[in-house]
Amino acid sequence: MLTGIEEVDWASLGHAYGPADDVPALLRGLASADPAERETALDGMYGAVHHQGDVYDSTLACIPFLLELVADPGVQDRGGIVELLTSIGGIELDDEDGDLDCPAGSCPDDADFVPAANFAMAAAAIAAGADVFLCLVDDADPEVRLAAPVALASLHPDPARVLRLLRERLTVEPDTEARLALVAAVGRIALRHAALRAETVDWLGWLARAAQDPGLRLAALAQLARCAPGRIPDDIVRWVTGLLEEIRTVPRPEPDAGGGESGAARFPVTLVGQVRELLEEHAAGRRTPWTEELLRTLHGALDDRVDDRIALILAQLRSPDPGQRSDAVWLCGGLTRLWRGRYEEVVRLVGAQLADPDARLREAATSFLERLFELAGPAADALAGVLAEGLAGGPAELTGRTGRDGALLALARSGDARAVPLLARVLEGPGEVRRELLYAVEGLGPSAAGLAPLLRRRLAAVELDEEVYDRAAPLLYALAAVRGAQALPEVLRVLRGAPEHRREWVREAVARTLAAFGPAAREAVPELRELLGADSAAVATAAARALWAVEGDADAVVPVLVRWLRPGSSGAERCAAAQALGAIGPAAAGAARALRPGLTSRDLWERVRCAAALWRVAGETERTLPVLLAAWEENRHARVDIAECLAEMGPAAAPVAELPILAELTRRRRHNAREGASGSHDVHQDEKLLTLCRAALARMERCGPRQGGGAAGGGHGSAGGGHGSTDGGHGAAGGGPGSTGGLA
């Protein structure tokens, strides 16, 4: 075994961590009789030789030996090696259109040439030896039979032969999950090879109707929808719901309860092992854990058929099977994150899961509701009920990232006033307060004003050491949200006593809080005037906004802000100055000349910030509106800020802004949707965009012509003549350390 391994000059090859002279030991470890050594070796292969999916020269040298290991029935855990080879082969399993060729224009001098060439060579090398996978579909090891179909569909150079083999094997395969893998591999062939698609789609359609096993019918239906979306039946919800009920009621062996000593517990801690344990934990106690992946595939195929997807999730949430309800909750997350829709009933039913005895289901429901913000309203009663039950255990039951901790965060983010006394209990307790809870105070409005004394007490207890920013910033944010000016002495203590480490961040956070206090922070004027001269634009502009909010003296702050707009300042510095000028509004009209060059900046965010500020200080519609609308089309992530400005413009933005706003309101996909990535504030930001778009249209239709400059409709330059306004200030997602942009 591993003949010729010593003939390779491994030391001259490399992997993610340097010379590859350790690779022979890893390869031998894969063939070890010791399961712990096999797992450690596999973890090493993924960690170094195939680090984060990369292919190195040492990876290429490993391929013949990995194929040899796979072919030897005496080697245990070969399913993991098959999966490793499938990944090395260059096929991204979530990217059906993955291209193994070098990027257009690549040449040996290009930075991307070597990685692309390695992927192509890996694919060719594994394809040349892919016949080894043909014998694995009937291997005695079910894990090997589970991994072999996708390897064949992805890597074998004769897809027609593979298709025949997979379909034949399906008639005799005894293992449920291996049968599902065979169907998934057939679907992959249909997607990758157009010449075989029609035949394969017809076969999938037949299997979806004719198979005796309802799980197999569901798998075929999911692949049919994936390969031929046009053939998704109109009654897909009824069909799938019926299959799920049939799957639930078909007699099956009870799952292993996990009793007895586990050999895995003796293994070294590895990433591979941790992933395995998580998957095993997720599937533990479930009769049909494989339905989750089938439904995920089906939902992906349904794509923008949001109403059908909602109806399917509602049916799952009403199922007697907690596993199906758990699947539905996890699917809810992807659906609401990417698509706009009517989710009231979905949210209500997810809230009902909070009372379920299944801890994993409760955890899934809480995790989903945390990210909904205002959309969690229909679940507010359920959240409040769960929290009321936890009060008997004291504040500790509401903190420490318990399920109730998440329920409290969801309730607070929804804006429900019932969260206020519960937050008070948490603040009264001795333990650490989850920082997200403090940032959620802003959404509770005037009802949270009573939290100010408790926040003040917490801030007074913060030690002025190198951790002061991490501990104080969330408290400062919450105090700004409740306008807790009685905490001014404690706020100034933090400002005056902050150590050198992250001092600028602390100063900016304090200045934002002082701006929220407005004239009540007059005692802080000397410190704010000193901060106007800070070397940091973030600190200086935050201090300028605070000084304006406290004194209303534009002459004292506008020249400072204009200095940050001069040539030589960075784009971030000019953005900060523009935002501060916009917050001042018409009183900063003298800065219009300094703002105009920003309208032609190469940086989109600088153009947006300067255009919005120019409108707010001088009402220059003809200059600013084209810039804002161009940025609207260029970068969808700028649309929230732009919509806010358009809402202030009202009739001044009509009619040219009406079409893009109407188009946004009719779009089903969220403006900030990203496949494979998400942020905790994504849904909230998109709902905010929709609210601003509706407000903009309403103002365009109802308001008369605008008279003069300044912000309208509660924009940045409003708030009682400019004093005490924090809109776009403390709460702005400007990306600085004191902003919410860093939390999302």
C-alpha positions in Angstrom: 0.0 0.0 0.0 1.1 3.6 -0.8 3.7 2.2 -3.1 6.2 4.9 -4.1 5.3 7.4 -1.4 8.9 7.6 -0.4 10.0 8.5 -3.9 8.2 11.8 -3.8 10.3 14.8 -2.6 7.6 16.0 -0.2 9.9 18.6 1.4 10.1 20.4 -1.9 6.3 20.6 -2.1 4.1 22.9 0.0 0.7 23.2 1.7 -1.0 25.9 3.7 1.6 25.8 6.5 4.8 25.4 4.6 6.9 22.3 3.4 4.8 19.2 2.9 7.2 16.7 4.6 4.5 15.8 7.0 2.1 14.6 4.3 3.4 10.9 4.2 2.4 10.5 7.8 -1.0 11.9 7.1 -1.6 9.5 4.2 -0.4 6.6 6.3 -2.7 7.8 9.1 -5.7 7.5 6.8 -5.0 3.8 6.5 -4.4 3.3 10.2 -6.3 0.6 12.2 -6.8 3.2 15.0 -9.9 5.3 14.4 -8.5 8.3 16.3 -5.4 8.3 14.1 -7.6 8.1 11.0 -9.6 11.1 12.1 -6.6 13.1 13.0 -5.1 12.4 9.6 -8.2 13.4 7.7 -8.4 16.6 9.8 -4.8 17.3 8.8 -5.5 16.8 5.1 -8.4 19.3 5.2 -6.4 21.6 7.5 -3.2 21.8 5.5 -3.2 19.9 2.2 -6.7 21.0 1.2 -6.9 24.1 3.4 -10.2 26.0 2.9 -10.6 24.2 -0.5 -7.2 25.2 -1.9 -5.2 22.8 -4.1 -1.4 22.9 -3.7 1.3 21.0 -5.5 1.3 18.6 -2.5 -2.4 18.1 -3.0 -1.8 17.0 -6.5 0.9 14.6 -5.4 -1.5 13.0 -2.9 -4.2 12.1 -5.5 -2.7 8.7 -6.6 -2.3 7.6 -3.0 -5.8 8.7 -2.0 -7.2 6.8 -5.0 -5.2 3.8 -3.9 -6.6 4.0 -0.4 -10.2 4.3 -1.7 -9.8 1.2 -3.8 -8.6 -0.9 -0.8 -11.5 -2.5 1.0 -9.3 -3.2 4.0 -9.0 0.6 4.7 -11.7 1.8 7.1 -13.6 5.1 6.9 -13.1 5.4 3.1 -16.2 7.4 2.8 -14.3 10.4 4.2 -11.5 9.9 1.7 -14.0 9.8 -1.1 -15.5 13.1 0.1 -12.0 14.6 0.3 -11.3 13.5 -3.3 -14.6 15.0 -4.5 -13.7 18.3 -3.0 -10.1 18.3 -4.3 -11.5 17.5 -7.8 -12.5 21.2 -8.0 -16.3 20.8 -7.9 -17.9 23.3 -5.6 -20.9 21.3 -4.4 -23.1 24.3 -4.0 -22.1 25.9 -7.4 -23.6 23.9 -10.3 -21.9 26.2 -12.8 -18.4 25.9 -11.3 -15.8 26.3 -14.0 -12.5 24.4 -13.6 -10.8 26.3 -16.4 -8.3 29.1 -15.7 -9.9 32.5 -15.6 -10.0 34.4 -18.9 -6.8 36.1 -19.6 -4.8 34.0 -17.1 -1.2 33.4 -17.8 1.7 32.0 -15.8 2.5 35.6 -14.6 -1.1 36.1 -13.3 -1.6 35.8 -9.5 -4.6 33.5 -10.1 -2.9 31.3 -12.7 -1.2 28.7 -10.3 -4.3 28.1 -8.2 -6.5 27.8 -11.3 -4.0 25.4 -13.0 -3.8 23.3 -9.8 -7.6 22.9 -9.7 -7.7 22.0 -13.4 -4.9 19.4 -12.9 -6.6 18.0 -9.9 -9.8 17.5 -11.8 -8.0 15.8 -14.6 -6.0 13.5 -12.4 -9.1 12.4 -10.4 -11.1 12.0 -13.5 -8.4 9.7 -15.0 -8.7 7.5 -12.0 -12.4 7.9 -11.4 -13.2 4.3 -12.4 -12.3 3.4 -8.8 -15.6 5.0 -7.7 -17.6 2.7 -9.9 -17.0 -0.3 -7.6 -18.0 1.7 -4.5 -21.7 2.0 -5.1 -22.2 -1.6 -3.8 -19.4 -1.4 -1.2 -20.1 -3.2 2.2 -19.6 0.1 4.0 -22.8 2.3 3.9 -20.7 5.5 4.4 -18.8 4.6 1.3 -22.0 4.0 -0.6 -23.3 7.4 0.6 -20.2 9.3 -0.7 -19.7 7.4 -4.0 -22.7 8.7 -6.0 -21.8 12.4 -5.8 -18.1 11.6 -6.6 -19.2 9.7 -9.7 -21.6 12.5 -10.8 -19.1 15.2 -10.2 -15.8 13.6 -11.4 -16.3 10.7 -13.7 -15.7 11.5 -17.4 -18.5 9.3 -18.7 -21.8 10.7 -17.3 -24.0 8.4 -19.4 -22.4 5.3 -17.9 -22.7 6.8 -14.4 -26.3 7.6 -14.9 -27.1 4.0 -15.9 -25.2 2.7 -12.9 -26.9 5.0 -10.4 -30.4 4.1 -11.7 -29.6 0.4 -11.6 -28.2 0.6 -8.1 -31.3 2.4 -6.9 -33.3 -0.8 -7.4 -31.3 -2.8 -4.9 -29.8 -0.3 -2.5 -31.1 -1.1 1.0 -30.0 2.0 2.9 -32.4 5.0 2.9 -29.8 7.7 2.9 -27.7 6.0 0.2 -30.8 5.8 -2.0 -31.3 9.5 -1.5 -27.7 10.1 -2.4 -28.2 8.2 -5.6 -31.2 10.4 -6.6 -29.3 13.5 -5.7 -26.4 12.4 -7.9 -28.8 11.8 -10.8 -30.0 15.3 -10.4 -26.4 16.6 -10.4 -25.8 14.8 -13.7 -28.9 16.5 -15.2 -27.7 19.9 -14.2 -24.2 19.4 -15.4 -24.9 17.6 -18.7 -27.5 19.2 -21.0 -27.5 16.2 -23.4 -28.8 14.0 -20.6 -31.2 16.4 -19.0 -34.4 15.6 -20.8 -34.0 11.9 -20.2 -33.1 12.4 -16.6 -35.9 14.8 -15.9 -38.4 12.4 -17.3 -37.0 9.6 -15.1 -37.2 11.9 -12.0 -40.8 12.7 -12.8 -41.6 9.0 -13.1 -39.8 8.2 -9.8 -41.6 11.1 -8.0 -44.9 9.3 -8.9 -44.1 5.6 -8.9 -41.6 5.0 -6.0 -43.1 3.1 -3.1 -41.0 4.9 -0.5 -42.4 8.4 0.1 -39.0 9.6 1.0 -37.7 8.5 -2.3 -40.6 10.3 -4.0 -39.8 13.5 -2.1 -36.2 13.2 -3.1 -37.1 12.8 -6.8 -39.6 15.7 -6.6 -36.9 17.9 -5.1 -34.4 17.0 -7.8 -37.1 17.4 -10.5 -37.8 20.9 -9.2 -34.1 21.7 -9.1 -33.4 20.5 -12.7 -36.6 21.7 -14.4 -38.2 24.5 -12.4 -40.8 24.9 -15.2 -42.1 21.4 -14.4 -42.9 22.2 -10.7 -46.6 21.3 -10.4 -49.0 24.0 -9.3 -50.2 21.8 -6.4 -46.6 21.4 -5.1 -47.6 22.3 -1.5 -50.4 19.7 -1.4 -48.1 17.1 -2.9 -45.1 17.8 -0.6 -47.4 18.1 2.5 -48.9 14.7 1.7 -45.5 13.1 1.3 -44.3 14.6 4.6 -47.4 13.1 6.4 -46.8 9.8 4.7 -43.1 9.8 5.8 -44.2 10.7 9.3 -46.6 7.8 9.6 -44.6 5.1 7.8 -43.3 2.6 10.4 -39.5 3.0 10.7 -36.9 1.7 13.2 -36.6 4.0 16.2 -33.4 6.0 16.1 -30.6 5.1 18.4 -30.9 7.0 21.7 -27.2 7.3 21.9 -26.7 5.2 25.0 -23.5 3.5 25.9 -19.9 4.8 25.7 -18.9 6.5 22.5 -15.6 5.6 21.0 -15.5 9.1 19.5 -15.2 10.6 23.0 -11.6 9.2 23.1 -10.6 11.0 19.9 -8.4 14.0 19.8 -10.3 17.2 19.3 -10.4 17.9 15.5 -12.4 20.1 13.3 -13.6 17.0 11.3 -14.7 15.4 14.6 -16.5 18.6 15.8 -18.4 18.8 12.5 -19.4 15.1 12.8 -20.5 15.5 16.4 -22.6 18.6 15.5 -24.3 16.6 12.7 -24.9 13.7 14.9 -26.3 15.9 17.6 -28.6 17.6 15.1 -29.9 14.2 13.9 -30.1 12.6 17.3 -33.6 11.3 18.2 -35.1 12.0 14.7 -36.6 9.2 12.7 -36.1 10.9 9.4 -33.3 13.5 9.7 -32.7 13.4 5.9 -36.0 15.3 5.2 -34.3 18.6 6.1 -31.8 18.5 3.2 -34.6 17.4 0.8 -36.8 20.3 1.8 -33.8 22.7 1.6 -33.2 21.5 -2.0 -36.9 21.9 -2.8 -37.0 25.4 -1.3 -34.0 26.4 -3.3 -35.7 25.2 -6.5 -38.9 27.1 -5.6 -36.8 30.2 -5.4 -39.1 33.3 -5.8 -42.3 31.3 -5.4 -42.5 32.8 -2.0 -46.2 32.2 -1.4 -45.7 28.5 -2.1 -42.8 28.3 0.2 -44.7 30.1 3.0 -47.6 27.7 2.5 -45.2 24.7 2.7 -43.5 26.0 5.9 -46.9 26.7 7.5 -47.9 23.1 6.8 -44.7 21.9 8.4 -45.1 24.1 11.4 -48.5 22.5 12.1 -47.1 19.0 11.9 -47.2 16.7 14.9 -43.6 15.8 14.2 -41.2 18.1 16.1 -38.5 17.2 13.6 -40.6 18.6 10.7 -41.4 21.7 12.7 -37.7 22.1 13.5 -36.9 21.8 9.8 -39.5 24.5 9.0 -38.0 26.9 11.5 -34.5 26.6 10.0 -35.9 27.0 6.5 -37.8 30.1 7.7 -34.4 31.8 8.3 -33.3 31.5 4.7 -36.7 32.5 3.4 -37.2 35.6 5.4 -33.6 36.7 4.9 -33.8 36.6 1.2 -37.4 37.3 0.3 -40.1 39.8 1.3 -43.5 38.4 2.0 -46.5 38.1 4.4 -44.9 36.3 7.3 -47.3 37.1 10.1 -48.7 33.6 10.4 -45.3 32.0 10.0 -43.9 34.1 12.8 -46.9 33.4 15.1 -46.5 29.6 14.6 -42.7 29.8 15.2 -43.5 31.7 18.4 -45.7 28.8 19.4 -42.7 26.5 19.3 -41.2 28.3 22.2 -43.4 26.3 24.5 -42.4 22.9 23.0 -40.7 20.4 25.2 -38.0 19.8 22.6 -35.1 22.0 23.6 -33.6 22.1 20.1 -36.9 23.2 18.6 -37.1 26.0 21.2 -33.6 27.1 20.4 -34.2 27.1 16.7 -37.4 29.2 17.2 -35.6 31.7 19.4 -32.6 32.1 17.0 -35.0 32.8 14.2 -37.0 35.4 16.1 -33.9 37.2 17.3 -33.2 38.4 13.7 -36.7 39.6 12.8 -36.8 42.9 14.8 -40.2 44.5 14.0 -41.4 41.4 12.1 -41.4 39.4 15.3 -44.5 41.2 16.5 -46.9 38.3 15.9 -44.8 36.2 18.3 -44.6 38.9 21.0 -47.2 37.2 23.2 -45.4 33.9 23.1 -42.1 35.6 23.8 -43.5 37.4 26.8 -45.1 34.2 28.1 -41.8 32.4 28.0 -40.0 35.3 29.7 -42.7 35.4 32.4 -42.0 31.8 33.2 -38.4 32.6 33.6 -38.8 35.3 36.1 -39.2 32.8 38.9 -35.6 31.9 38.5 -34.4 35.5 38.9 -32.3 37.7 36.5 -29.8 34.8 35.8 -32.6 33.0 33.9 -32.8 36.0 31.5 -29.0 36.2 30.8 -26.1 34.1 29.8 -27.3 33.3 26.3 -30.0 31.0 27.5 -33.1 30.5 25.4 -34.8 33.1 27.5 -31.9 35.5 26.9 -32.6 35.2 23.2 -36.4 35.5 23.7 -35.8 38.8 25.6 -33.6 40.1 22.8 -36.3 39.2 20.2 -39.0 40.9 22.3 -36.9 44.0 22.8 -36.0 44.2 19.1 -39.7 43.9 18.2 -40.3 47.2 20.1 -42.7 45.6 22.6 -42.8 47.6 25.9 -43.1 44.3 27.9 -39.4 43.9 27.4 -38.6 47.0 29.6 -39.3 45.6 33.1 -37.5 42.4 32.1 -34.5 44.4 30.9 -34.6 46.2 34.2 -34.4 42.9 36.1 -31.4 42.0 34.0 -29.7 45.3 34.7 -30.4 44.9 38.4 -28.7 41.5 38.5 -25.0 41.0 39.2 -24.1 39.2 35.9 -22.8 40.5 32.6 -25.5 41.8 30.3 -25.6 40.6 26.7 -24.4 43.6 24.6 -27.1 43.0 22.0 -29.7 43.7 24.7 -28.3 47.1 25.4 -28.3 48.0 21.7 -31.9 46.8 21.4 -33.0 49.5 23.9 -33.1 52.0 21.1 -36.1 50.3 19.5 -38.2 50.5 22.7 -38.8 54.3 22.4 -40.0 56.4 25.3 -41.1 53.3 27.3 -37.5 52.6 28.1 -36.8 55.9 29.8 -37.1 54.3 33.2 -33.9 52.2 32.5 -31.7 55.3 32.7 -30.9 55.0 36.5 -29.9 51.3 36.1 -27.8 52.0 33.0 -26.1 54.8 35.0 -25.3 52.5 37.8 -23.8 49.9 35.4 -21.7 52.6 33.7 -20.4 53.8 37.1 -19.2 50.3 37.8 -17.2 50.0 34.6 -13.5 49.9 35.3 -11.3 52.3 33.3 -8.9 49.7 32.0 -8.1 48.5 28.6 -11.5 46.8 28.3 -13.4 50.0 29.0 -14.6 50.4 25.4 -16.0 46.9 25.2 -17.9 47.3 28.5 -18.9 51.0 28.2 -19.9 51.4 24.5 -23.1 49.4 24.7 -24.1 51.2 27.9 -23.4 54.6 26.3 -25.5 53.6 23.3 -28.4 52.6 25.6 -28.1 55.8 27.6 -28.3 57.8 24.4 -31.3 55.9 23.3 -33.2 56.7 26.6 -31.8 60.3 26.7 -30.4 59.5 30.2 -28.8 62.8 30.8 -28.8 62.2 34.6 -25.8 59.9 33.8 -23.7 62.8 32.6 -21.2 62.6 35.5 -20.6 58.9 34.8 -20.3 59.6 31.0 -17.7 62.3 31.7 -15.8 59.9 34.0 -15.4 57.5 31.2 -14.3 60.2 28.8 -11.8 61.7 31.2 -10.4 58.4 32.5 -10.2 56.3 29.3 -6.7 54.7 28.9 -4.7 55.0 25.8 -5.9 51.7 24.4 -8.9 52.5 22.1 -9.2 55.9 23.6 -10.3 57.4 20.3 -13.1 54.8 20.1 -14.2 55.7 23.6 -14.2 59.4 22.8 -16.3 58.9 19.8 -18.9 56.8 21.6 -19.1 59.4 24.4 -19.5 62.2 22.0 -22.4 60.4 20.3 -24.0 59.9 23.7 -23.6 63.6 24.7 -25.2 64.6 21.4 -28.3 62.6 22.4 -28.4 64.4 25.8 -28.5 67.8 24.0 -28.6 71.0 26.1 -28.6 68.9 29.3 -25.0 68.1 28.6 -23.8 71.7 28.9 -21.3 70.7 31.5 -19.4 68.7 28.8 -18.8 71.7 26.6 -15.1 72.2 27.6 -14.3 68.6 26.8 -16.2 68.8 23.5 -14.4 71.9 22.4 -11.1 70.2 23.1 -12.2 67.1 21.1 -12.9 69.4 18.1 -9.1 69.4 17.5 -8.7 65.7 17.7 -6.5 64.0 15.1 -9.3 61.5 14.4 -12.1 62.7 12.0 -14.5 60.3 13.7 -13.9 61.9 17.1 -13.8 65.5 15.8 -16.9 65.2 13.8 -18.8 63.4 16.6 -17.7 66.2 19.0 -18.9 68.8 16.5 -22.3 67.1 16.3 -22.5 66.9 20.1 -21.5 70.6 20.5 -24.1 71.6 18.0 -26.8 69.6 19.8 -25.7 71.1 23.2 -25.2 74.8 22.2 -26.7 75.2 18.7 -23.7 77.3 17.7 -23.0 76.5 14.1 -20.2 79.1 13.8 -18.2 77.1 16.4 -18.4 73.7 14.6 -19.0 74.2 10.8 -15.4 75.5 10.1 -14.0 72.4 11.9 -16.1 70.1 9.8 -15.2 71.9 6.6 -11.5 71.4 7.3 -12.1 67.6 7.1 -13.6 68.1 3.6 -10.4 69.6 2.2 -8.1 67.7 -0.3 -5.8 65.4 1.5 -8.5 64.0 3.8 -9.5 60.4 3.3 -12.9 59.3 1.9 -13.9 58.1 5.3 -13.0 61.4 6.9 -14.9 63.4 4.3 -17.9 61.1 4.8 -17.9 61.7 8.5 -17.7 65.5 8.0 -20.5 65.4 5.4 -22.8 63.4 7.7 -22.2 65.9 10.6 -22.9 68.8 8.4 -26.1 67.2 7.2 -27.2 66.7 10.8 -26.8 70.4 11.4 -28.9 71.2 8.4 -29.6 74.8 7.1 -27.5 76.4 9.8 -24.5 74.8 8.0 -25.4 76.3 4.6 -22.0 78.0 4.4 -20.4 74.6 3.9 -22.2 74.0 0.6 -19.3 75.0 -1.4 -17.0 72.6 0.4 -19.5 69.8 -0.1 -20.0 70.1 -3.9 -16.6 68.5 -5.0 -17.7 65.4 -3.2 -20.5 64.9 -5.7 -17.9 63.8 -8.3 -15.8 61.7 -6.1 -14.7 58.2 -7.3 -16.0 56.8 -4.0 -19.7 56.1 -4.1 -20.2 56.5 -0.3 -18.6 59.9 -0.4 -20.9 61.0 -3.3 -23.9 59.8 -1.3 -22.9 61.4 1.9 -22.0 64.7 0.3 -25.2 64.8 -1.8 -27.4 64.1 1.2 -25.6 66.7 3.2 -25.8 69.3 0.4 -29.5 68.8 0.2 -29.9 69.1 4.0 -27.8 72.2 4.3 -28.8 74.1 1.1 -31.7 72.3 -0.6 -29.8 71.9 -3.9 -32.0 69.4 -5.6 -30.7 69.8 -9.2 -27.1 68.9 -8.1 -27.9 66.2 -5.6 -30.8 64.2 -7.0 -29.0 62.8 -10.1 -26.1 61.8 -7.8 -28.4 60.0 -5.4 -30.3 58.2 -8.1 -27.2 57.0 -9.9 -25.8 55.6 -6.6 -29.2 53.9 -6.0 -28.6 51.9 -9.2 -24.9 51.4 -8.6 -24.9 50.0 -5.1 -28.1 48.6 -3.5 -26.5 48.8 -0.1 -26.7 52.6 -0.2 -30.5 52.6 -0.8 -31.5 53.0 2.9 -29.5 56.2 3.2 -30.7 57.4 -0.2 -34.3 56.6 0.5 -34.1 58.5 3.8 -32.9 61.6 1.9 -35.6 61.1 -0.8 -38.3 61.0 1.9 -37.0 64.3 3.2 -37.1 65.8 -0.3 -40.7 64.8 -0.9 -42.1 66.6 -3.9 -38.7 68.0 -4.8 -37.7 64.4 -5.7 -40.7 63.8 -7.9 -41.3 62.6 -10.5 -37.8 61.2 -11.3 -37.4 59.3 -8.0 -40.9 57.7 -8.1 -40.0 55.0 -10.6 -37.0 53.5 -8.7 -38.9 53.7 -5.4 -41.9 52.0 -6.9 -39.6 49.4 -8.5 -38.1 48.7 -5.1 -41.5 48.3 -3.4 -42.6 45.8 -6.0 -39.4 43.7 -5.8 -39.8 40.4 -4.0 -36.1 39.9 -3.2 -34.6 41.9 -0.3 -32.2 44.6 -1.4 -29.4 43.3 0.8 -29.9 39.6 0.2 -26.6 37.6 -0.1 -26.4 34.0 -0.9 -24.5 32.0 1.7 -24.0 35.0 4.0 -26.1 37.0 6.4 -26.0 39.6 9.1 -28.2 39.9 12.2 -29.7 43.2 11.0 -30.3 42.3 7.3 -34.1 41.9 7.6 -34.4 45.0 9.8 -32.4 47.1 7.3 -34.6 45.9 4.4 -37.8 46.6 6.3 -36.4 50.0 7.1 -35.8 50.6 3.4 -39.4 49.6 2.6 -40.7 52.0 5.3 -38.6 54.9 3.9 -39.7 54.2 0.3 -43.4 54.3 1.4 -42.8 57.5 3.3 -41.1 59.0 0.3 -44.0 58.2 -2.0 -46.5 59.5 0.5 -44.6 62.8 0.9 -44.3 63.2 -2.9 -48.0 62.8 -3.2 -49.2 64.9 -0.3 -46.7 67.6 0.5 -46.5 71.0 -1.2 -43.2 72.4 -2.7 -40.4 72.6 -0.2 -39.5 76.1 1.0 -35.8 76.6 1.4 -33.2 74.2 2.6 -33.0 71.9 5.6 -34.4 68.5 6.3 -38.1 67.7 6.1 -40.2 65.0 7.6 -38.1 64.3 10.7 -34.8 63.9 8.8 -31.3 64.6 10.1 -31.6 68.3 10.1 -34.9 68.4 12.0 -35.6 67.7 15.7 -36.7 71.0 17.1 -34.3 73.3 15.3 -31.4 70.9 15.3 -30.9 70.7 19.1 -30.6 67.2 20.6 -31.1 65.3 17.3 -29.4 62.0 17.1 -31.1 60.8 14.0 -28.3 59.6 11.8 -25.9 60.3 14.6 -25.6 57.9 17.5 -27.8 55.4 15.7 -26.3 55.8 12.3 -24.7 52.8 10.7 -21.6 54.7 9.7 -19.2 51.9 10.3 -17.4 53.6 13.1 -16.7 51.8 16.4 -19.6 53.6 18.1 -22.1 52.9 15.4 -24.6 50.1 14.9 -22.9 49.3 11.6 -20.3 47.3 13.5 -22.9 45.1 15.1 -24.8 44.0 12.0 
